[in-house]
Amino acid sequence: MSHSVCIATYRCHDDKADFNKKAQGIAVGLTVGSWTDLPEARKAEMEKHLGRVLSVTVYEPENAAPGERYADLVIAYPDVNFSRDLPALLVTVFGKLSMDGRIKLLDLDFSPAFVSAFPGPKFGITGVRELLGIEQRPLLMSIFKSVIGHDLPNLREQFYRQALGGVDLIKDDEILFENPLTPLEKRVEACMEAAEQAQAETGQKLLYAVNLTGSTSKLAANAKLAIAAGANALLFNVLAYGYDVLHELSSDPEISVPIAAHPALAGAFYPSPHYGIAAPLLLGKLMRLAGADLVLFPSPYGSVVMPKEENLAVQAALIDPALPVKASFPVPSAGIHPGLVPLILRDFGQDVVVNAGGGIHGHPLGTAAGGQAFRQAITATLSGISLPEAASQPGNEALQAAINSWGYKE
Ligand SMILES: CSCCC(=O)C(=O)COP(=O)(O)O
């Protein structure tokens, strides 16, 4: 094919459809509108805009039960049809189509020309590691819990307790918005003060991802206010605002801190086999292209479960060397406790952020012990020691208490 194109892969479920015809209809309908009726001279002019069906693979088991028949359709869209931004690409390939029957967008392959418009994550895995001064081990992030209705001294104390546990990052709860009790700049000041106090005791650096909220037109200004107040990371609810907003923020040279993407709303897009956008694209490739340095997603182990195969595909998209931007840190989350650390490290390796809220604050010996239990579990797993064996060693009482509470899996 001579023109530069982006390629979309769809899964289409239909008990009776002629999938080749369906694919042809999409390729033409989402590009030039109609083709066979065009006069030859017009066809020559429009050819460079025409979508092309690259393949149609039909899955039609014998005696297929109703609902089982589907096909994967691969269609190329000429770059000349859309501007180099994600809203234009997404509306082209899955705008109206997302509402047209049982069809799910599985993947997008971007042309080099399209990708060249995206600097990607400013920090990525290597940059976040450099900021923290941690070369190899998995990172540990703690989530503020119970934040609404709390004042600054209370939040500061919660922060301090989390930091004392030896966590590398602390993130706001995604439901903490601008409010009179803990306004953005004051919150950052209070928490960074607590971070310094804890660092004096633990010797450990720490990133605080403060939730960047407000109307879209004020986000960049709010981010800069937070940074001026001392924020060294941001949390962002990407899907509520759109990928392009993340792209704008991450490519702003004055927003010089890592951005952690929260997956809030993702469940409205990926879980159905029939509709929406597949998780590896939604939470992997698109988040990374738009510039997320860290991406949270539901793990296969905890309370909000995403199947393991899908989870590992999200991770693969976040680190795939074929995409010429920095790799984003995978952050499998939700319902994580210290007893799950061996599974997380086995499945994700060392370039992972172990992330917990309830698994830290709910520790029977308190929040600081929650962080310590995770660190002890990480150290043990990296040394090839089982959690029960590590927990029985002197100094690892926090891990022992965590295992007594939540159990462990290996
Ligand atoms: C569904 S991924 C986002 C995880 C998250 O933000 C969170 O608050 C998880 O908290 P938990 O107490 O389950 O660790």
The ligand as a Gaussian input file, in Angstrom:
#p B3LYP/6-31G(d) Opt

LIG

0 1
 C       -9.508000      -0.530000      39.704000
 S       -7.847000      -0.004000      39.576000
 C       -7.778000       1.442000      40.649000
 C       -7.391000       1.126000      42.024000
 C       -7.699000       2.245000      42.982000
 O       -7.711000       3.398000      42.629000
 C       -7.968000       1.935000      44.355000
 O       -8.344000       2.841000      45.095000
 C       -7.793000       0.564000      44.867000
 O       -7.934000       0.546000      46.265000
 P       -7.734000      -0.782000      47.084000
 O       -8.164000      -0.436000      48.498000
 O       -8.593000      -1.842000      46.493000
 O       -6.284000      -1.156000      47.035000

